[in-house]
Amino acid sequence: MKNNSYKRIKLPSDLLKVPKNIGGIYLFRLDFPTDYELGLSQSNNVDLNSVRTLLDKSIHAIIKVLYGTKLNGRLNNDAIGMHLRMEYEVNTNLREIFSADDCVNFLLTTNISIHDLMEISAVIRYFVQQTPPIYIGMSSKQSLYDRLMQHISSETNFAKQLLSYDLSWSDLQYSYIGLSNKESSRIRSLEKIVQFICKPTLSMH
């Protein structure tokens, strides 16, 4: 198979499938738990409290990662003389107007069947799969495998950001496209183009 074929890897189980001899462009996107991971099945022994807790955690993590970016910056009026200018520091945080808690609680406290819950989780899972990647990176002098291991070993800012969102690698999907040309400037330019297109929230920190 060609190097530039698109590959999707589930972490950490498929880690050894990542190539150790080529670089390329890679991404991480949010993954939504399977029914099995949520504790949903056709049996009558489903723990609704546990399902609610897992749904609540997953939904809030997704909202926080995609929309919870803090904005920091400065405002000034550069149209007037330097000695007359005022500069303002601006810091913002996301305030949730919509509460996922209310919706999750409503779904689990009304008269709802296990089948309905499976349909609900399937809908959420499908639309989470349509969200943009949260991180896009590149490797040129390193192999894709070596770069991924840096992330997993918590040697990168991205890994530290995941911890701050209470996410683990199993909460993400990893995908890559291997590139035979290892020229750093070429791969870096390609990385910037796809970042501009996708605007991954955690690549911007």
Residue frames as a rotation matrix with the C-alpha (Angstrom) as fourth column:
MET 1
0.578 0.816 0.000 0.00
0.816 -0.578 0.000 0.00
0.000 0.000 -1.000 0.00
LYS 2
0.081 -0.573 0.816 1.30
0.475 -0.697 -0.537 3.47
0.876 0.431 0.216 -0.82
ASN 3
-0.718 -0.465 -0.518 2.79
0.674 -0.279 -0.684 5.66
0.173 -0.840 0.514 1.92
ASN 4
-0.951 0.291 0.104 0.26
-0.301 -0.949 -0.095 8.42
0.071 -0.121 0.990 1.30
SER 5
-0.265 0.889 -0.374 -2.75
0.295 0.443 0.847 6.22
0.918 0.114 -0.379 1.98
TYR 6
-0.139 0.335 0.932 -4.94
-0.783 -0.614 0.104 7.48
0.607 -0.715 0.348 4.79
LYS 7
-0.404 -0.038 -0.914 -4.78
0.355 0.914 -0.195 5.27
0.843 -0.403 -0.356 7.92
ARG 8
0.260 0.524 0.811 -6.91
-0.689 -0.488 0.536 5.40
0.676 -0.699 0.234 11.05
ILE 9
-0.497 -0.562 -0.661 -5.52
0.154 0.693 -0.704 3.96
0.854 -0.452 -0.258 14.27
LYS 10
0.709 0.689 0.152 -7.26
-0.106 -0.108 0.988 3.22
0.697 -0.717 -0.004 17.56
LEU 11
-0.422 -0.882 0.211 -5.07
-0.299 -0.084 -0.950 4.02
0.856 -0.464 -0.228 20.54
PRO 12
0.110 -0.994 -0.010 -3.55
-0.889 -0.103 0.447 2.46
-0.445 -0.040 -0.895 22.46
SER 13
0.501 0.155 0.851 -4.40
-0.106 0.987 -0.117 -0.97
-0.859 -0.032 0.511 20.99
ASP 14
0.861 -0.093 0.500 -3.11
0.502 0.314 -0.806 -0.28
-0.082 0.945 0.317 17.45
LEU 15
0.719 -0.589 -0.369 0.01
-0.356 -0.768 0.532 1.67
-0.596 -0.251 -0.762 18.44
LEU 16
-0.170 -0.886 0.431 2.42
-0.004 0.438 0.899 -0.77
-0.985 0.151 -0.078 16.79
LYS 17
0.322 0.347 0.881 0.68
0.858 0.287 -0.426 -0.29
-0.401 0.893 -0.205 13.43
VAL 18
0.923 -0.045 -0.383 2.06
-0.133 -0.969 -0.206 3.25
-0.362 0.241 -0.900 13.16
PRO 19
0.777 -0.621 0.105 5.06
0.421 0.388 -0.820 3.24
0.469 0.681 0.562 10.76
LYS 20
0.691 -0.618 -0.374 8.57
0.320 -0.202 0.926 3.60
-0.648 -0.759 0.058 12.15
ASN 21
-0.245 -0.870 0.429 10.28
0.771 0.094 0.630 4.48
-0.588 0.485 0.647 8.89
ILE 22
-0.384 0.152 0.911 8.36
0.714 -0.576 0.397 7.42
0.585 0.803 0.112 7.41
GLY 23
-0.856 0.185 -0.482 7.15
0.198 -0.744 -0.638 10.86
-0.477 -0.642 0.601 8.42
GLY 24
-0.548 0.697 0.462 3.98
0.642 -0.003 0.767 12.63
0.536 0.717 -0.446 7.41
ILE 25
-0.612 0.502 0.611 0.93
-0.595 -0.801 0.062 14.53
0.521 -0.326 0.789 8.58
TYR 26
-0.662 0.407 -0.629 -1.22
0.581 0.810 -0.087 13.21
0.474 -0.423 -0.773 11.42
LEU 27
-0.379 0.605 0.701 -4.29
-0.557 -0.754 0.350 14.22
0.740 -0.257 0.622 13.36
PHE 28
-0.917 0.277 -0.286 -6.20
0.396 0.568 -0.721 13.48
-0.038 -0.775 -0.631 16.51
ARG 29
-0.451 0.839 0.306 -9.97
-0.450 -0.509 0.734 13.72
0.771 0.193 0.607 16.68
LEU 30
-0.496 0.353 0.793 -12.43
-0.825 0.094 -0.558 13.11
-0.272 -0.931 0.244 19.49
ASP 31
-0.724 0.296 -0.623 -13.97
-0.055 0.875 0.481 9.67
0.688 0.382 -0.617 19.75
PHE 32
-0.058 0.769 0.636 -17.32
-0.964 -0.209 0.165 8.90
0.259 -0.604 0.754 21.39
PRO 33
-0.642 -0.283 0.712 -17.64
-0.584 0.782 -0.216 5.76
-0.496 -0.555 -0.668 23.52
THR 34
-0.706 0.413 -0.576 -19.17
-0.223 0.641 0.734 2.64
0.672 0.647 -0.360 22.03
ASP 35
0.397 0.903 0.165 -22.33
-0.578 0.107 0.809 1.17
0.713 -0.416 0.564 23.55
TYR 36
0.485 -0.293 -0.824 -20.13
0.538 0.843 0.017 -1.43
0.690 -0.451 0.566 25.22
GLU 37
-0.608 -0.794 0.001 -17.94
0.532 -0.408 -0.742 1.27
0.589 -0.450 0.671 26.75
LEU 38
-0.491 0.521 0.698 -21.03
-0.597 -0.785 0.167 3.13
0.635 -0.335 0.696 27.96
GLY 39
-0.926 0.156 0.345 -22.39
-0.176 0.628 -0.758 -0.03
-0.335 -0.762 -0.554 29.55
LEU 40
-0.023 0.950 -0.312 -25.35
-0.891 -0.161 -0.424 -0.24
-0.453 0.269 0.850 27.17
SER 41
-0.980 -0.179 -0.091 -26.63
-0.201 0.862 0.465 -3.63
-0.004 0.474 -0.881 26.08
GLN 42
-0.335 0.906 -0.260 -29.91
-0.436 0.096 0.895 -5.39
0.835 0.413 0.362 25.32
SER 43
-0.494 0.119 -0.861 -29.95
0.642 0.718 -0.268 -6.96
0.587 -0.685 -0.431 28.78
ASN 44
0.567 0.786 0.247 -32.06
0.314 -0.483 0.818 -5.68
0.762 -0.386 -0.520 31.68
ASN 45
0.529 -0.438 -0.727 -28.99
0.834 0.109 0.541 -5.12
-0.158 -0.892 0.422 33.87
VAL 46
-0.044 -0.532 0.845 -28.04
0.620 -0.679 -0.395 -1.70
0.784 0.506 0.360 32.53
ASP 47
-0.117 -0.106 -0.988 -26.87
0.924 -0.376 -0.069 0.70
-0.364 -0.921 0.142 35.24
LEU 48
0.549 0.442 0.710 -28.55
0.735 -0.660 -0.157 3.95
0.399 0.608 -0.687 34.21
ASN 49
0.920 -0.257 -0.298 -26.58
0.006 -0.748 0.664 6.01
-0.393 -0.612 -0.686 36.72
SER 50
-0.014 -0.974 0.224 -23.32
0.351 0.205 0.913 4.73
-0.936 0.091 0.340 35.27
VAL 51
-0.047 0.075 0.996 -24.53
0.999 -0.002 0.048 5.43
0.006 0.997 -0.075 31.72
ARG 52
0.879 0.445 0.171 -25.53
0.437 -0.895 0.084 8.97
0.191 0.001 -0.982 32.75
THR 53
0.624 -0.712 -0.322 -22.13
0.004 -0.409 0.912 9.59
-0.781 -0.571 -0.252 34.34
LEU 54
-0.284 -0.774 0.566 -20.24
0.606 0.312 0.731 8.39
-0.743 0.551 0.381 31.26
LEU 55
0.212 0.444 0.870 -22.48
0.947 -0.312 -0.071 10.31
0.240 0.840 -0.487 28.85
ASP 56
0.965 0.180 -0.193 -22.15
0.240 -0.903 0.357 13.44
-0.110 -0.391 -0.914 30.94
LYS 57
0.269 -0.950 -0.160 -18.34
0.113 -0.134 0.985 13.16
-0.957 -0.282 0.071 31.06
SER 58
-0.333 -0.421 0.843 -18.03
0.830 0.294 0.475 12.49
-0.448 0.858 0.252 27.32
ILE 59
0.448 0.597 0.666 -20.38
0.839 -0.538 -0.082 15.27
0.309 0.596 -0.741 26.22
HIS 60
0.943 -0.091 -0.319 -18.82
0.088 -0.857 0.508 17.86
-0.319 -0.507 -0.800 28.52
ALA 61
0.009 -0.997 0.080 -15.30
0.327 0.078 0.942 16.95
-0.945 0.018 0.326 27.42
ILE 62
-0.190 -0.015 0.982 -16.31
0.980 0.063 0.190 17.37
-0.064 0.998 0.003 23.78
ILE 63
0.773 0.550 0.318 -17.94
0.562 -0.825 0.060 20.76
0.295 0.132 -0.946 24.42
LYS 64
0.769 -0.507 -0.388 -15.00
0.051 -0.557 0.829 21.98
-0.637 -0.658 -0.402 26.48
VAL 65
-0.204 -0.904 0.376 -12.38
0.543 0.215 0.812 20.94
-0.815 0.369 0.447 23.94
LEU 66
-0.201 0.162 0.966 -14.22
0.972 -0.088 0.217 22.27
0.120 0.983 -0.139 20.90
TYR 67
0.339 0.510 0.791 -15.56
0.462 -0.822 0.332 25.49
0.820 0.253 -0.514 22.40
GLY 68
0.884 0.088 -0.458 -13.81
0.466 -0.219 0.857 26.08
-0.025 -0.972 -0.235 25.70
THR 69
-0.007 -0.957 0.290 -10.70
0.901 -0.132 -0.414 27.75
0.434 0.258 0.863 24.35
LYS 70
0.391 0.038 -0.920 -9.59
0.634 -0.735 0.240 30.69
-0.667 -0.677 -0.311 26.48
LEU 71
0.462 -0.221 0.859 -8.98
0.694 -0.513 -0.505 33.91
0.553 0.829 -0.083 24.59
ASN 72
0.417 -0.433 -0.799 -6.24
0.606 -0.523 0.599 36.23
-0.677 -0.734 0.044 25.79
GLY 73
-0.002 -0.465 0.885 -4.96
0.942 -0.298 -0.154 39.34
0.335 0.834 0.439 24.10
ARG 74
-0.446 -0.214 -0.869 -4.56
0.553 -0.829 -0.080 43.09
-0.704 -0.516 0.488 24.07
LEU 75
0.428 0.600 0.676 -6.49
0.894 -0.390 -0.221 45.96
0.131 0.699 -0.703 22.56
ASN 76
-0.250 -0.458 -0.853 -5.06
0.522 -0.806 0.280 49.36
-0.816 -0.375 0.441 21.76
ASN 77
0.855 0.516 0.051 -5.70
0.362 -0.524 -0.771 52.33
-0.371 0.678 -0.635 19.54
ASP 78
-0.109 -0.987 0.118 -2.66
0.759 -0.007 0.651 52.73
-0.642 0.161 0.750 17.30
ALA 79
0.246 0.264 0.933 -4.26
0.867 -0.490 -0.090 55.61
0.434 0.831 -0.349 15.39
ILE 80
0.951 0.061 0.304 -3.17
-0.068 -0.916 0.396 58.11
0.303 -0.397 -0.866 18.04
GLY 81
0.194 -0.957 0.215 0.22
-0.652 -0.290 -0.701 59.12
0.733 -0.004 -0.680 19.37
MET 82
-0.155 -0.358 -0.921 2.16
0.306 0.869 -0.390 56.63
0.939 -0.342 -0.024 21.45
HIS 83
-0.949 -0.315 0.005 2.10
0.100 -0.317 -0.943 58.86
0.299 -0.894 0.333 24.54
LEU 84
-0.485 0.846 0.222 -1.72
-0.874 -0.466 -0.135 59.03
-0.010 -0.260 0.966 24.38
ARG 85
-0.189 0.413 -0.891 -2.44
-0.434 0.778 0.453 55.36
0.881 0.473 0.032 23.80
MET 86
-0.031 0.240 0.970 -4.18
-0.939 0.327 -0.110 53.10
-0.344 -0.914 0.215 26.28
GLU 87
-0.507 -0.156 -0.848 -3.73
-0.521 0.839 0.158 49.35
0.686 0.522 -0.506 26.13
TYR 88
0.206 0.688 0.696 -6.22
-0.971 0.229 0.061 46.90
-0.118 -0.689 0.715 27.58
GLU 89
-0.909 -0.411 -0.072 -5.55
-0.414 0.910 0.023 43.29
0.056 0.051 -0.997 28.46
VAL 90
0.119 0.986 -0.117 -8.47
-0.981 0.135 0.142 41.02
0.156 0.098 0.983 27.61
ASN 91
-0.946 -0.321 0.037 -9.04
-0.322 0.928 -0.188 37.55
0.026 -0.190 -0.981 29.08
THR 92
-0.025 0.994 -0.104 -12.14
-0.981 -0.004 0.194 35.49
0.193 0.107 0.975 28.33
ASN 93
-0.919 -0.117 0.377 -13.55
-0.209 0.955 -0.212 32.14
-0.335 -0.273 -0.902 29.38
LEU 94
-0.639 0.719 -0.275 -16.43
-0.093 0.282 0.955 30.15
0.764 0.636 -0.114 27.94
ARG 95
-0.737 0.535 0.412 -19.65
-0.489 -0.001 -0.872 30.38
-0.467 -0.845 0.263 29.95
GLU 96
-0.916 0.398 0.054 -22.06
0.354 0.737 0.575 27.60
0.189 0.546 -0.816 29.06
ILE 97
-0.557 0.829 0.054 -25.56
-0.828 -0.548 -0.121 28.91
-0.070 -0.112 0.991 28.42
PHE 98
0.450 0.613 -0.650 -26.69
-0.637 0.730 0.248 25.51
0.626 0.303 0.719 27.25
SER 99
-0.209 -0.489 0.847 -26.22
-0.924 0.382 -0.007 22.80
-0.320 -0.784 -0.532 29.87
ALA 100
-0.375 0.005 -0.927 -25.71
-0.549 0.804 0.226 19.26
0.747 0.594 -0.299 28.64
ASP 101
-0.996 -0.003 0.092 -26.52
-0.082 0.503 -0.860 18.10
-0.044 -0.864 -0.501 32.18
ASP 102
-0.354 0.935 -0.007 -30.17
-0.653 -0.252 -0.714 19.09
-0.669 -0.248 0.700 31.80
CYS 103
0.178 0.413 -0.893 -30.57
-0.958 0.280 -0.062 17.19
0.225 0.867 0.446 28.56
VAL 104
-0.595 -0.463 -0.657 -28.76
-0.317 0.886 -0.338 14.07
0.739 0.007 -0.674 29.76
ASN 105
-0.933 0.281 0.224 -30.75
-0.166 0.215 -0.962 14.03
-0.319 -0.935 -0.154 33.00
PHE 106
-0.083 0.955 -0.284 -34.01
-0.873 -0.207 -0.442 14.48
-0.480 0.211 0.851 31.08
LEU 107
0.002 0.048 -0.999 -33.20
-0.815 0.579 0.026 11.60
0.580 0.814 0.040 28.73
LEU 108
-0.678 -0.400 -0.616 -32.36
-0.045 0.860 -0.508 9.25
0.733 -0.317 -0.602 31.58
THR 109
-0.929 0.363 0.077 -35.14
-0.084 -0.004 -0.996 10.20
-0.361 -0.932 0.034 33.97
THR 110
-0.105 0.914 -0.391 -38.03
-0.976 -0.170 -0.135 9.99
-0.190 0.367 0.911 31.52
ASN 111
0.409 0.349 0.843 -39.68
-0.242 0.932 -0.269 6.72
-0.880 -0.094 0.466 30.55
ILE 112
0.365 -0.425 -0.828 -37.07
-0.931 -0.147 -0.335 5.61
0.021 0.893 -0.449 28.04
SER 113
0.980 0.045 0.193 -36.04
-0.048 0.999 0.014 2.17
-0.192 -0.023 0.981 26.85
ILE 114
0.151 -0.971 0.187 -32.59
0.140 0.208 0.968 0.70
-0.979 -0.120 0.167 26.46
HIS 115
0.049 -0.061 0.997 -33.21
0.974 0.226 -0.034 0.66
-0.223 0.972 0.071 22.70
ASP 116
0.897 0.317 0.308 -33.93
0.376 -0.913 -0.155 4.41
0.232 0.255 -0.939 22.81
LEU 117
0.705 -0.689 -0.168 -30.69
-0.234 -0.450 0.862 5.01
-0.669 -0.568 -0.479 24.70
MET 118
-0.080 -0.734 0.674 -28.76
0.577 0.518 0.632 3.06
-0.813 0.440 0.383 22.09
GLU 119
0.378 0.283 0.881 -30.30
0.907 -0.303 -0.292 5.18
0.185 0.910 -0.371 19.36
ILE 120
0.999 0.003 -0.037 -29.44
0.014 -0.956 0.291 8.37
-0.034 -0.292 -0.956 21.24
SER 121
0.348 -0.937 0.033 -25.82
-0.084 0.003 0.996 7.33
-0.934 -0.349 -0.078 21.75
ALA 122
-0.027 -0.321 0.947 -25.62
0.880 0.442 0.175 6.34
-0.475 0.838 0.270 18.06
VAL 123
0.756 0.359 0.547 -26.79
0.585 -0.746 -0.319 9.81
0.294 0.561 -0.774 17.00
ILE 124
0.873 -0.474 -0.117 -24.31
-0.306 -0.717 0.626 11.58
-0.381 -0.510 -0.771 19.28
ARG 125
0.144 -0.863 0.485 -21.52
0.262 0.505 0.822 9.24
-0.954 0.009 0.299 18.17
TYR 126
0.280 0.021 0.960 -22.23
0.953 0.116 -0.280 9.91
-0.117 0.993 0.013 14.49
PHE 127
0.877 0.134 0.462 -22.14
0.258 -0.941 -0.217 13.68
0.406 0.310 -0.860 14.86
VAL 128
0.675 -0.737 -0.028 -19.02
-0.241 -0.256 0.936 13.63
-0.697 -0.626 -0.350 17.04
GLN 129
0.070 -0.647 0.759 -17.36
0.686 0.583 0.434 11.80
-0.724 0.491 0.485 14.14
GLN 130
0.476 0.173 0.862 -18.20
0.825 -0.428 -0.369 14.80
0.305 0.887 -0.347 11.93
THR 131
0.936 -0.149 -0.318 -16.40
0.038 -0.857 0.513 17.29
-0.349 -0.493 -0.797 14.16
PRO 132
0.667 -0.738 -0.099 -13.02
-0.390 -0.234 -0.891 18.65
0.635 0.633 -0.444 12.99
PRO 133
0.229 -0.682 -0.694 -9.76
0.694 0.614 -0.375 17.23
0.682 -0.396 0.614 14.36
ILE 134
0.978 0.103 -0.180 -8.62
0.205 -0.618 0.759 18.78
-0.033 -0.779 -0.626 17.63
TYR 135
0.328 -0.926 -0.187 -4.92
-0.363 -0.307 0.880 18.54
-0.872 -0.220 -0.437 16.74
ILE 136
0.977 -0.170 0.131 -2.94
0.187 0.377 -0.907 18.32
0.105 0.911 0.400 13.49
GLY 137
0.489 -0.871 -0.048 0.81
-0.417 -0.282 0.864 17.77
-0.766 -0.402 -0.502 13.51
MET 138
0.833 -0.300 -0.465 3.69
-0.400 0.255 -0.880 16.67
0.383 0.919 0.092 11.33
SER 139
0.526 -0.781 0.337 6.88
-0.089 0.343 0.935 14.68
-0.846 -0.522 0.111 11.51
SER 140
0.857 -0.308 -0.414 9.79
-0.459 -0.090 -0.884 14.86
0.235 0.947 -0.218 9.10
LYS 141
-0.172 -0.985 -0.014 13.08
-0.804 0.148 -0.576 14.10
0.570 -0.088 -0.817 10.84
GLN 142
-0.630 0.081 0.772 11.23
-0.557 0.645 -0.523 11.71
-0.541 -0.759 -0.361 13.13
SER 143
-0.870 0.471 -0.147 9.07
0.240 0.665 0.707 8.81
0.430 0.580 -0.691 12.09
LEU 144
-0.069 0.940 0.335 5.34
-0.461 -0.328 0.824 9.02
0.884 -0.098 0.456 12.69
TYR 145
0.488 0.218 -0.845 5.77
0.483 0.739 0.469 6.38
0.727 -0.637 0.255 15.40
ASP 146
-0.460 -0.761 -0.457 8.51
0.830 -0.186 -0.525 8.30
0.315 -0.621 0.718 17.23
ARG 147
-0.793 0.221 0.567 6.47
-0.222 -0.973 0.069 11.51
0.567 -0.071 0.821 17.16
LEU 148
0.276 0.953 -0.125 3.39
-0.267 0.201 0.942 9.70
0.923 -0.227 0.310 18.46
MET 149
0.234 -0.263 -0.936 5.43
0.790 0.612 0.026 8.19
0.566 -0.746 0.351 21.29
GLN 150
-0.846 -0.506 0.171 6.50
0.342 -0.759 -0.553 11.70
0.410 -0.409 0.815 22.31
HIS 151
-0.279 0.840 0.466 2.84
-0.603 -0.531 0.595 12.60
0.747 -0.115 0.655 22.70
ILE 152
0.554 0.573 -0.604 1.97
0.019 0.717 0.697 9.42
0.832 -0.397 0.386 24.58
SER 153
-0.080 -0.687 -0.722 4.98
0.875 0.298 -0.381 9.86
0.477 -0.662 0.578 26.89
SER 154
0.758 0.525 -0.388 3.59
0.647 -0.683 0.340 13.31
-0.086 -0.508 -0.857 27.85
GLU 155
-0.274 -0.938 -0.211 6.58
0.803 -0.344 0.487 15.15
-0.530 -0.035 0.847 26.34
THR 156
-0.707 0.058 0.704 4.44
0.545 -0.589 0.596 17.58
0.450 0.806 0.385 24.34
ASN 157
-0.907 0.418 0.048 2.13
-0.388 -0.786 -0.481 20.50
-0.163 -0.455 0.875 25.08
PHE 158
-0.242 0.850 -0.468 -0.69
-0.681 0.194 0.706 18.62
0.691 0.489 0.532 23.39
ALA 159
-0.279 0.084 -0.956 -0.36
0.429 0.902 -0.046 15.76
0.859 -0.423 -0.288 25.88
LYS 160
-0.913 -0.098 -0.397 -0.48
0.405 -0.355 -0.843 18.22
-0.058 -0.930 0.363 28.77
GLN 161
-0.694 0.719 -0.041 -3.60
-0.708 -0.672 0.217 19.84
0.129 0.179 0.975 27.32
LEU 162
-0.170 0.629 -0.759 -5.34
-0.170 0.740 0.651 16.46
0.971 0.239 -0.019 27.19
LEU 163
-0.580 -0.108 -0.807 -4.69
0.705 0.429 -0.564 16.00
0.408 -0.897 -0.172 30.90
SER 164
-0.970 0.205 -0.131 -6.23
-0.105 -0.839 -0.533 19.39
-0.220 -0.504 0.836 31.63
TYR 165
-0.315 0.899 -0.305 -9.41
-0.887 -0.165 0.431 18.24
0.337 0.406 0.849 29.84
ASP 166
-0.191 0.167 0.967 -9.37
-0.668 0.700 -0.253 14.91
-0.719 -0.695 -0.022 31.70
LEU 167
0.782 0.383 -0.492 -9.00
-0.623 0.458 -0.634 13.02
-0.017 0.802 0.597 28.42
SER 168
0.081 -0.748 0.659 -6.97
-0.199 0.636 0.746 9.90
-0.977 -0.192 -0.097 27.75
TRP 169
-0.735 -0.443 -0.513 -5.59
-0.575 0.007 0.818 8.55
-0.359 0.896 -0.261 24.47
SER 170
-0.815 0.483 0.319 -8.44
0.533 0.842 0.086 6.03
-0.227 0.240 -0.944 24.32
ASP 171
0.113 0.869 -0.482 -10.81
0.411 -0.483 -0.773 9.01
-0.905 -0.111 -0.411 24.00
LEU 172
0.111 -0.194 -0.975 -9.22
-0.680 -0.730 0.068 9.93
-0.724 0.656 -0.213 20.67
GLN 173
0.821 -0.024 0.570 -8.84
0.431 0.682 -0.591 8.60
-0.375 0.731 0.570 17.16
TYR 174
0.004 -0.885 -0.466 -5.43
-0.289 -0.447 0.847 8.93
-0.957 0.131 -0.257 15.52
SER 175
0.818 0.216 0.533 -5.03
0.434 0.378 -0.818 9.10
-0.378 0.900 0.215 11.75
TYR 176
0.026 -0.869 -0.494 -2.07
-0.180 -0.490 0.853 9.77
-0.983 0.067 -0.169 9.50
ILE 177
0.998 0.042 0.052 -0.89
0.044 0.185 -0.982 10.07
-0.051 0.982 0.182 5.92
GLY 178
0.311 -0.948 0.068 2.69
0.456 0.212 0.864 8.99
-0.834 -0.238 0.498 5.38
LEU 179
0.935 -0.070 -0.347 4.88
-0.310 -0.634 -0.708 11.08
-0.171 0.770 -0.615 3.06
SER 180
0.687 -0.701 0.189 7.92
0.726 0.670 -0.156 9.81
-0.017 0.244 0.970 1.20
ASN 181
0.090 -0.632 0.770 9.48
0.357 -0.701 -0.617 13.29
0.930 0.331 0.162 0.81
LYS 182
0.338 -0.003 -0.941 11.03
0.934 0.123 0.335 14.13
0.115 -0.992 0.045 4.21
GLU 183
-0.573 -0.540 0.617 11.92
0.502 -0.826 -0.257 17.75
0.648 0.162 0.744 3.42
SER 184
-0.564 0.324 -0.760 10.89
0.772 -0.122 -0.624 19.60
-0.295 -0.938 -0.182 6.59
SER 185
-0.809 0.232 -0.540 9.86
-0.243 -0.969 -0.053 22.86
-0.536 0.089 0.840 4.91
ARG 186
-0.727 0.563 -0.394 7.59
-0.354 0.185 0.917 21.02
0.589 0.806 0.065 2.48
ILE 187
-0.387 0.581 -0.716 5.85
0.693 0.695 0.189 19.00
0.608 -0.424 -0.671 5.21
ARG 188
-0.665 0.102 -0.740 5.61
0.577 -0.559 -0.595 22.04
-0.474 -0.823 0.313 7.50
SER 189
-0.863 0.363 -0.351 3.92
-0.489 -0.774 0.401 24.06
-0.126 0.518 0.846 4.73
LEU 190
-0.518 0.686 -0.511 1.48
-0.044 0.575 0.817 21.21
0.854 0.446 -0.268 4.11
GLU 191
-0.504 0.285 -0.816 0.75
0.851 0.329 -0.410 21.01
0.151 -0.900 -0.408 7.84
LYS 192
-0.813 0.158 -0.560 -0.04
0.105 -0.907 -0.408 24.73
-0.573 -0.390 0.721 7.97
ILE 193
-0.770 0.562 -0.302 -2.40
-0.509 -0.256 0.822 24.44
0.385 0.786 0.483 5.00
VAL 194
-0.302 0.699 -0.649 -4.44
0.345 0.714 0.609 21.63
0.889 -0.040 -0.457 6.54
GLN 195
-0.593 0.090 -0.800 -4.42
0.782 -0.174 -0.599 23.39
-0.193 -0.981 0.033 9.93
PHE 196
-0.910 0.255 -0.326 -5.80
-0.291 -0.954 0.066 26.50
-0.294 0.155 0.943 8.26
ILE 197
-0.558 0.723 -0.408 -8.53
-0.352 0.239 0.905 24.44
0.752 0.648 0.122 6.59
CYS 198
-0.071 0.532 -0.844 -9.52
0.500 0.751 0.432 22.42
0.863 -0.391 -0.319 9.67
LYS 199
-0.087 -0.055 0.995 -8.67
-0.565 -0.819 -0.095 24.89
0.820 -0.571 0.040 12.47
PRO 200
0.158 0.088 -0.983 -7.90
0.527 0.834 0.160 22.25
0.835 -0.544 0.085 15.12
THR 201
0.830 0.330 0.450 -8.54
-0.097 -0.709 0.699 23.88
0.550 -0.623 -0.556 18.50
LEU 202
0.878 -0.479 0.007 -5.61
0.089 0.178 0.980 22.34
-0.471 -0.860 0.199 20.38
SER 203
0.207 -0.822 0.530 -3.07
0.975 0.133 -0.175 23.01
0.073 0.554 0.830 17.63
MET 204
0.378 0.046 0.925 -3.56
0.337 -0.937 -0.091 26.72
0.862 0.346 -0.370 18.24
HIS 205
0.997 0.002 -0.075 -2.24
0.072 -0.285 0.956 26.76
-0.020 -0.959 -0.284 21.80
